[in-house]
């Protein structure tokens, strides 16, 4: 079950490879995510010092009155990945034109996981082509519905 998603990722980027990662969160952040509070818009995955972090993700306080002092809703959150996966992400991040983006946060039993992807940015022509394909598929579906 998806908690929050980066909905415009499919329009802005071409997904090359996806990974599943655990996320190091505080209890307040877990509660907020389970209430579907939060945003992945503008979030990126950064690899530093042999560790991967999500930066730019916003998780507002679950209850403003009970939030610990000094709580930063946009702090970098560590991703829990294997060394091999971190090395692969670091290699992709070093290549020109590739970016690491979180696609969604979801429940996996009692844990909260992040789906992250290696992506390549789309140009305007690619975006227009995708929109035309989507519209053509929608019209074909309408035509099939009308024939029943």
Beta strands, then each sheet from edge to edge (+ up, - down):
strand 1: 2-5
strand 2: 13-23
strand 3: 44-48
strand 4: 51-55
strand 5: 77-80
strand 6: 98-108
strand 7: 111-121
sheet 1: 1+ 6- 7+ 2- 5+ 4- 3+
end
